[in-house]
Structures are given as structure tokens and as C-alpha cells.
Amino acid sequence: QVQLVESGGGLVQAGGSLRLSCAASGRTFRYIAIGWFRQAPGKEREFVVAISSSGGNTWYADSAKGRFTISRDNAKNTVYLQMSSLEPEDTAVYYCAAGPQGSVYDPLYHYWGQGTQVTVSS
């Protein structure tokens, strides 16, 4: 069983930055991949970025490339999502999820956090 807790969301102006954190419980953290997804009001949940268990492989949605960076610290059981050049279109609830391998497909993730709100004002 893995429990995930996101933090770091908030209100930021367009062009600003935020760093989200996903803290995980359990001793299996170093063996699991973590993905970030987001859901805007009235829209379906969408993939943002993912990182493999070792951190050696990452996957980015086109909307995140060049602006977002994912990293992990297995000693702290935490994954970070550094977001820069934020746009109003990035406004959403951001969720982290854990699964056996990195993927852009949310059904492959078995555990989900409760989400953290990111609001970007224009």
C-alpha cells in the first residue's frame, strides 16, 4: 500500500513558477514510478509528466516540455514537479500517482493522491 500526499499548489501569476511535491509513504517508494496528472474544470484528467523508479527515465506531455521538470529524491520518498512559465491554461488540480512503471496512461497507476490546486492568473 502506498499513500501519496501532494503539496505546493497555490495561486501564481502568468509567467511565474511553482514547485509541487508528492510525498509517499512506505518502503517500496524506490521501486515505483510516479506520474503527475491534472484535471481542469469541465475537462478530462490528462497526463503531465512521469518519472521511473530510478529517475533515469522521464516522460513529458507536449504541453509540459521545456517548462516543467520532474525529479525524485528516493531518500526522502518525494517526487518534485518544478513548473515555470506558467500559463492560465495550466490551471487545474494536479494529482500524483504511483505505479509499477512510468506511463502516460492513468489506468496503469494504482495509487493516487488527493490533489493540489494550481491557479494561474492572467
ABEGO torsion letter per residue (X at the ends): XBBBBBBGBEBBBBGBBBBBBBBBBEAAAAABBBBBBBBBBGBBBBBABBBBAAGABBBBBAAABGABBBBBBAAAGBBBBBBBGBBAAABBBBBBBBBABBBABAAABABBBAEBBBBBBX
